[in-house]
Amino acid sequence: MGHFPACVILHSLNGLPEVVAQLTQLGSYFSFSGHLMPLEEDNATEIVKRCLLDRILLETDAPDALPTYPIYFVPRNYTLNQPANVQRVLIYVASLQEMSEEELTDISYNNAVRVFSSKVQNSMSMPMGTAAVSLLFNQL
């Protein structure tokens, strides 16, 4: 297995829009999940629009962060998220970015390949972990 690029991935980002610019300067990637959906739409839009397109990733955070937008079918007594709901995250983030779902699909796919491809050669063996990201937030 090859090396992964040295980077920070902000998992299930739903924080302050002001922090996005600072973290972008550090080369961060921003991964969006269903956690973005409960935010007020203006705040969610500002967060997403501040992210460079080549830094956007999508995820479900399954089994947590069950998407709330748009309305979708949930089997009876089913309250856990599932990987298939990444499409709901895609639909929501594309709407906030005012772009087609197809365009965001291509963008997020290419970003994921760039970050997680074992063919990428770099001096760091893995992306920074949660502890490193927490330390980074404390430095801002």
N, C-alpha and C positions, 0 to 999 in steps of 0.2 A: 504494500500500500504506500502511496506517495505522501507527500506533505500537503497540509492544508494551508491556505493563506493566513497570514497574521492579521486578525481583525477582531472586532467586537460585534457581536450580534445581540441587539436588544430584543429580547424575547417578549412577545405579546405587548408591544408598546402601546401605552395609553396614558402617557404622562403629560408633562407640560410642553407646549409647542416651543417655548423659548429654549429648551434644552436641545432640541433637534439640531439647530445650527451649530452649537458647540460640539455635539457628538459627531456631526458630519465632518467637521474639520479634523477629527481624530480618525476618520476612515470607517466609521461605524455603519453597520447595516441595520435596518429597521424592519422587524418582523411583526406583522399585524395578524390578530386573531379575533375571535368573537368578543374579547375584552374591550375592543374599540367601540362596539355597537351601543353600549349603554351611555356613552358620553353624549353630551349635547352635540348636535350635528355640526354646529359652527366650530366647536372646539376640535372635534374629530377631523373636520375638513382642514383646519389650520395645521394640525399635526401632520396629516398625510401630505398636504401640499408643500410643506417645508422639507420633505424628504426628497433627495435626489432620486430620480427614477432608477438609476443604476445601483441603488442601495435598498430597494424595496423587496422584501420577502413576505410570503404568505404562509400561514399555518392555522391549525385548528386549536391547538393546546388541548386536544382531547385527552382525558374525558371531561376536562373543565371547559369553561367559556362557551357554552352552548349559544350559537348565533341567534340573534333576535331580529335580524333584518335580512332579507325580506321575510314575510311570513312563509313558513315552510312546514311540510308534513313531519310530525313527530309521532311515531308509533305509540299506542296507548301505554301508559306507565313508563315511558322512556324519557329519562331526564339527563342522561349522560351524552356528551358530545361524541362525535365519531369523525374519523378522517374524511369521510365523504363530504362533510360540511365545509371543507376548504372552499368549495364553489360558492357558498354563501358569503364567505369572507371576501372572495374575489369580486363578487357582484357589488358588495358594499364599497370596497376600496376603489373600484373602478368608477363607481358613481361619484365618490368624493373627489377623485382625480379628474372627473369629466372626460373620461376616455372609454373606449370600448373594452369590453371584457376580453376580447381576443388580443388587443394590444397589451393589456396588463398581464394576460397569461404569458405572452412571449417575454415580456420584460422580467417578470418574477421568475420564470423558468430559467432564463439565461443568467440571472443573478444567482440563483441557487446552484446552477452548474458551476459558475465561477467560484463560489464560496466552498462548495462541498466536493468538487471533483478531485479524485485522487491523482489526477494527472497534473494538477497544478503543483509546481515546485516552489518551495519557499523555505525559509530557515526555521519557521515555527511548525511544530508537528500537529497542533490542534488550535482551534479558535479559543480565545479567552473564556474561562468558565464564569459561572455566576458570581463567585467571590471576587473575581477581577473586575467585573462590571459594577458590582456594589462598591468596590474601592474607588473605581472611576467616578461614580456618581458623587461620592463623598468629597472628591477633589474639585468638583465644579462649583 
